[in-house]
């Protein structure tokens, strides 16, 4: 599944540098329109996915998580293939929205892994899954740019994306095995629809983690629109500005890549809540000083430090979700948390760009650091100390150890 996650992350990120170049081919040529519609196309995918992720999560609990991995991979394959044949802006926008509505790959992949690995290895496994996603998202834009430059056609990148998603389908069919749980809701008459949502929301700490994930993803994404502009502010119009800005952008991902498996493994022994608190504190401490940094080297060093701690936030938060929620409800639970991360991905760049325009670039780092501190306080005060200490019997563990149960796992 780490391999499949890598392949699909390449497929999902390979279009990033190409979309603005493709827009003139579908009739977008007016000044400012390319920037506007490029932003719309990137945001639309996250917004639509946030709305539908709980639905796909509930279906994963009913029909199996591997089925949802295959469904989302095939949907991405089909819609990106059709996007390659787009002749108008509205065809492209419609297909991009449909891809967001029918994808939901990450939530399905996390739910599949979280229901297959031993409970005591959950943080380690999700850390590696996060690594596969990160490596793919770093490689994807580079591959997309190379394909477009080599072939001289932006449309070829869409066709490459479709082929890559098809490869993920084949690997999943051939190599991924899902051990079905007898307690899948569709087979045992568990609550469905709104009843299932209410049952999950009563689990102590779960609704708190929804906000944790939203704020964490918001913090990761909010600075991305301004990094290149900030490097330009630090260095002026140097000849290698694009390369230096790209390095400042990528160094965070490199640190994240190094840290995710390590912190995920440590969270299995130290405790997920403790590692989450350490990661949030480190992210705040390394992000806030970026607002006052005066040199490029210092900025890159702080971006690398931030990446080391950011690598621990999402895997440990997702592991906490897995330990709080019974196995038969994890598809819906990860569908909900995927909505949180998609909302963070949608709101982060929008708010970060707006703050930079209204108050200045440095205030974006202040806002992001303060949000990490607020997230730290939220986890410290609201997420239970005993979160993650559950047994293997889902009927006895709807609440963390030592906490009153909100009700039976499968109420009649």
PyMOL commands that set and color helices and strands:
alter all, ss='L'
color gray80, all
select helices_A, chain A and resi 2-13+19-26+33-63+65-83+89-102+105-114+119-151+155-175+185-188+193-201+206-222+224-235+241-270+272-291+296-310+313-324+327-359+362-382+394-396
alter helices_A, ss='H'
color red, helices_A
deselect
rebuild
show_as cartoon
